[in-house]
Amino acid sequence: MRAMQTTPLTHWLLYCRPGFEQDCAQEALHQARQQKPVIATQPPIIANSGYAAVALNEQALSYRELIFARQLIRLHQTIEALPERDRLTPILAAIATLPGTFGALWLEVPDTNEGKTLSAFTRRFQPLLEAALREQGKLQNDVKLQRLHIFFPDNSSALIGASDPHNSAAALMGIVRQNMPAEAPSRSTLKLAEAIDVFMDRSEQTRLLRQGMTAVDLGAAPGGWTWQLVKRGIRVTAVDNGPMKSVLAKHPLVQHLRQDGFKYVPRRAVDWLVCDMVEQPSRVAKLIEEWFAAGLARHAIFNLKLPMKQRVAALDSALNGIRSRLDHEGINYRMLAKQLYHDREEVTVFLTRTKSY
Ligand SMILES: C[S@@+](CC[C@H](N)C(=O)[O-])C[C@H]1O[C@@H](n2cnc3c(N)ncnc32)[C@H](O)[C@@H]1O
């Protein structure tokens, strides 16, 4: 067993969708570089591992502004060559060196097939480690305290770190799980359900998604996103040349228009624009900015597909295009983007007009 001491650098551990490790690290380094130009070494990326690490000087990372990171953890210790017969002793010894006490203990694995096989071990290990930490006074029941994360990338190593509840995802492995509703027309419905949970807190959901509101869904078929809206009592114009599933085809709150989503213009402004059309991100971004500039929608959730190699650059360019247009128009807004658990080669964006004071 070898326990690496922390260096003066700050090491960060980020979880992400497997295959997006490079994007995740690249984006974190970019965020850090905007604060201070000098960056320390970049630990090697392990392709398809579901995590990335970055080492920074004094720069802080903001979880909410990271698109590809599912979770943001301050990494304190790396243990390699964990003995199979007694993982508890070295892990407890490493935790004893960490500053402060913790409000929760999260044992985590990568979101990969190997990770799935390790989760049987973490389920067995959790009560043992938890009991030992409580006895030592390292673990308390207090949601305001930092969380302790033990991440097992494989069955012989552990990465030990802490997350700040105000600067991280409040979900194990950074995954906000959704149950598939039996009556929903498509699995895409989970993307919008997750976006609503990730981007809006409960009070904002109640305020922004109310019965009697109106929405346009561009690229609506077969209707998973429309279904999420009508189940909240929102009247939806569903625009798609493809057919809507029968549960929505004759729904009193749904009007289906077989039109091109890039040409459709509503007669009256709507509360919500949602868009899941498979198109270039720059084209979708341009469409969204046109709707907002013309005052046609107050809030939007839209998906940007990223099948290209330079995903971070394509995404930056699309989002910066929206920002500069809305700034130019003098529109106040809040925009958040995330690669959701239910997103594949894509990210989801929430854009809302805010009041000017
Ligand atoms: C990923 S699917 C949408 C799934 C949908 N959000 C759901 O939850 O069921 C993309 C849809 O966009 C539609 N689409 C693509 N380009 C379009 C366009 N220019 N105008 C209207 N619909 C378009 C396709 O017909 C397809 O049904």
The ligand as a Gaussian input file, in Angstrom:
#p B3LYP/6-31G(d) Opt

LIG

0 1
 C      -34.509000      13.355000     -30.573000
 S      -36.039000      13.453000     -31.400000
 C      -37.040000      14.294000     -30.237000
 C      -37.546000      13.443000     -29.130000
 C      -38.536000      14.165000     -28.283000
 N      -37.925000      15.255000     -27.528000
 C      -39.209000      13.234000     -27.296000
 O      -39.070000      13.444000     -26.097000
 O      -39.916000      12.328000     -27.713000
 C      -35.740000      14.676000     -32.586000
 C      -36.960000      15.074000     -33.382000
 O      -36.631000      16.267000     -34.050000
 C      -37.369000      16.265000     -35.267000
 N      -36.763000      17.263000     -36.159000
 C      -35.530000      17.295000     -36.680000
 N      -35.384000      18.383000     -37.469000
 C      -36.569000      19.047000     -37.419000
 C      -37.038000      20.247000     -37.985000
 N      -36.272000      20.989000     -38.791000
 N      -38.296000      20.636000     -37.713000
 C      -39.085000      19.913000     -36.898000
 N      -38.682000      18.769000     -36.313000
 C      -37.429000      18.343000     -36.568000
 C      -37.287000      14.836000     -35.745000
 O      -38.372000      14.560000     -36.621000
 C      -37.385000      14.056000     -34.431000
 O      -38.703000      13.647000     -34.176000

